[in-house]
Amino acid sequence: MSTIRLSATSARNKFFELLNQVALGTEVIIEKDNKEIAVLSPKIKKTDWKNILKASQGLHGVLKDYTFTEISPSRKKGSWKHLGKW
């Protein structure tokens, strides 16, 4: 994220331009008498935990039909004997 520093007077004169830049992800630091007074930063979108919970409940039990031996033949009992043949 890029940052812009400018005086309070300049920020007042270019306020709508600064809002457009903040909307694109730029952080603006406003100074008065060489001291940082304010920071304009983009709004952080909140995570929708209710929809994430619904999605995770919908996926519950999806992998219970699979075994590790179906996924990887090297997990079968006695497979170490065949490793020398590779």
ZIGI-V591975 format. One record per residue. N is the residue number from 1. RES is the residue in three letters. PHI is phi in radians with two decimals (none if undefined). PSI is psi in whole degrees, 0 to 359 (none if undefined). OMEGA is omega as a letter, one per 30 degrees, with the letter a starting at -180 (NA if undefined). Layout:
# ZIGI-V591975
N	RES	PHI	PSI	OMEGA
N	RES	PHI	PSI	OMEGA
This chain:
# ZIGI-V591975
1	MET	none	130	l
2	SER	-1.49	159	a
3	THR	-2.26	140	l
4	ILE	-2.11	136	l
5	ARG	-1.99	134	l
6	LEU	-2.72	165	a
7	SER	-1.32	163	a
8	ALA	-1.12	323	l
9	THR	-1.13	316	l
10	SER	-1.14	322	l
11	ALA	-1.13	321	l
12	ARG	-1.11	318	a
13	ASN	-1.27	333	a
14	LYS	-2.03	29	a
15	PHE	-0.98	312	a
16	PHE	-1.22	328	l
17	GLU	-1.15	320	l
18	LEU	-1.13	320	l
19	LEU	-1.07	321	l
20	ASN	-1.13	320	l
21	GLN	-1.20	322	l
22	VAL	-1.14	323	l
23	ALA	-1.09	333	l
24	LEU	-1.53	358	l
25	GLY	1.92	5	a
26	THR	-1.52	139	l
27	GLU	-1.68	136	a
28	VAL	-2.05	126	l
29	ILE	-1.86	125	a
30	ILE	-1.80	130	a
31	GLU	-2.04	148	l
32	LYS	-2.42	125	a
33	ASP	0.99	42	l
34	ASN	1.05	26	l
35	LYS	-2.15	140	l
36	GLU	-1.23	124	a
37	ILE	-1.86	318	a
38	ALA	-2.59	159	l
39	VAL	-2.29	128	l
40	LEU	-1.78	122	a
41	SER	-2.37	156	a
42	PRO	-1.12	147	l
43	LYS	-1.24	134	l
44	ILE	-1.52	125	l
45	LYS	-1.28	136	l
46	LYS	-1.38	150	l
47	THR	-1.40	133	l
48	ASP	-1.51	88	a
49	TRP	-1.17	331	a
50	LYS	-1.13	317	l
51	ASN	-1.24	327	l
52	ILE	-1.15	320	l
53	LEU	-1.12	318	l
54	LYS	-1.06	316	a
55	ALA	-1.14	319	a
56	SER	-1.21	327	l
57	GLN	-1.21	328	l
58	GLY	-1.20	334	a
59	LEU	-1.57	353	a
60	HIS	-1.05	126	l
61	GLY	1.50	8	a
62	VAL	-1.16	321	a
63	LEU	-1.61	5	a
64	LYS	-1.22	342	a
65	ASP	-1.45	351	a
66	TYR	-1.82	147	l
67	THR	-2.03	161	a
68	PHE	-1.18	334	l
69	THR	-1.22	330	l
70	GLU	-1.25	327	a
71	ILE	-1.35	316	a
72	SER	-2.35	115	a
73	PRO	-1.15	341	l
74	SER	-1.28	354	l
75	ARG	-1.61	357	l
76	LYS	-1.23	155	l
77	LYS	-1.14	131	l
78	GLY	1.43	9	a
79	SER	-1.24	343	a
80	TRP	-1.12	335	l
81	LYS	-1.16	330	a
82	HIS	-1.54	353	a
83	LEU	-1.16	328	l
84	GLY	-1.17	333	a
85	LYS	-1.29	338	l
86	TRP	-1.31	none	NA
